[in-house]
């Protein structure tokens, strides 16, 4: 398809446009009061042109005043953040306008406008626009409505969560066919109620209008690429809202998979990787994958013969992938197991995991696809039958050596890397060197967990490239905000922090002489370990209150009689978490997962007739 050639022609001194273009202009709410003669005159005064996907229409700071009508395709509005990275803040689909603020105010553009796919636009100069509103004053009223609506969207957080609908699936390796994966994903979406389709190179000669109409007739369109650098693949990349790169785990990735011109022209971020496994496993990835994982926004493992992997990717496509975030809380974190049991019984799949400290350990077990039974027994063996915090040492750095904790994590999770885990996973630690949160999305799993549980004063910090990492609860004990940055589906959070559970009846115990403490003991006063454990999370209380609002679904098991070090309350904590979760689900309903809908993320149950 060569969109540089638009099918207009001249008869004498008059330019004649196809009837289809005038039909498309009639669909603009801005031009609802303009008749055929007015549209004909507008076309004679405007410029009709194409903008290939990835190309800039306007740069921020430019003062090129004009109104643009998006006839086909779509535009993205980008701004630069404090780090100079370009961020997508709004979509302008076909049938809408852009540039009206600069046209009316006369000020330079405050954002960049980039074609998200091959697009056709109509440029209306200030002179042509003034003539249009002089003949049809209602056009200005329509334009004001467009501007007010757009301002409302901005104040409400914009439309960056808008569901993408076009996906390119591009094979990275020679001889790899994307057709089976594209059709399996399309079938999974159809099972959810979506009207989806797959396009291949047989559509390469179609017009931009045809693609726009085809996409409008479907909820999701998969553009199936062929050769990595073919003309059709370049078109797929330009048309796609999101890009999936397809590769086999047992073959090397190209040294420079993103060096194609079409990739360099992309403005909407890094692609995602679909990694095919010839056997039903995801670990033992070759070294080249670990080294090149930074080239991708994220990755998904698809194992041969495992339909759950396809359904999980389909939920990511549909914006229904369920993210689960588990808070730290020492022994109180065992309640997460009960919450998980209730979610599984309610039929809620868990697609993306994240957590802090003990919550990170539980979340890692879920990401490893351990059953509830296996997860329960592993944690019972690790924390109930053997106290991991009893290898005390002279407290120069911490109260305990940390060797038992490290050995426990290594024995439990082996040498698997985070990027090898069947389900997407992250955990957080606190970087004492920079004073910022450190999010672990790659590298050895056990070491990331060791950093996330490193309570200051109790466990030694973990060193990472010269940085000191300690328990994530110091800065963010419930990282819902981290999950929200990567997920467009419902986010479930389980917060076991509870109220402050440290009390002291002797307000002078700290001033007592040492001989008195030896004789009388620390009756009515918390121990140093309890104080340090609570200190490791209390600093993030304000952060926790903020991020809780970002969760679509929140569990808060009461756990009044379970302390941070109450390892023997294992079964009781699980039971309380389960009872609370069951009651909450009965009251609130369950997250919508395998349902294609633009509605709320949670389905409220119907009240039973009495």
HUBEL-V506947 format. One record per helix or strand. SS is the DSSP state (~ for helix, > for strand). FROM is the first residue (numbers start at 1). TO is the last residue. If there is no record, write none. Layout:
# HUBEL-V506947
ss:SS from:FROM to:TO
ss:SS from:FROM to:TO
This chain:
# HUBEL-V506947
ss:> from:9 to:11
ss:> from:14 to:16
ss:~ from:19 to:26
ss:~ from:29 to:31
ss:~ from:36 to:45
ss:> from:47 to:51
ss:> from:56 to:58
ss:> from:67 to:72
ss:> from:74 to:80
ss:> from:86 to:93
ss:> from:97 to:98
ss:~ from:100 to:105
ss:> from:112 to:115
ss:> from:119 to:124
ss:~ from:126 to:135
ss:~ from:138 to:155
ss:> from:166 to:171
ss:~ from:179 to:191
ss:> from:196 to:199
ss:~ from:201 to:203
ss:~ from:208 to:216
ss:> from:220 to:224
ss:~ from:231 to:239
ss:> from:242 to:248
ss:~ from:261 to:265
ss:> from:272 to:277
ss:~ from:287 to:295
ss:> from:298 to:303
ss:~ from:307 to:318
ss:> from:323 to:326
ss:~ from:330 to:345
ss:> from:352 to:356
ss:~ from:358 to:367
ss:~ from:372 to:384
ss:> from:392 to:392
ss:> from:400 to:400
ss:~ from:403 to:413
ss:> from:417 to:417
ss:~ from:418 to:420
ss:> from:424 to:431
ss:> from:436 to:440
ss:> from:444 to:444
ss:~ from:445 to:452
ss:> from:462 to:464
ss:> from:467 to:471
ss:~ from:472 to:474
ss:~ from:480 to:486
ss:> from:491 to:494
ss:~ from:509 to:511
ss:~ from:514 to:520
ss:~ from:528 to:538
ss:~ from:541 to:548
ss:> from:553 to:555
ss:~ from:567 to:588
ss:> from:590 to:591
ss:> from:602 to:603
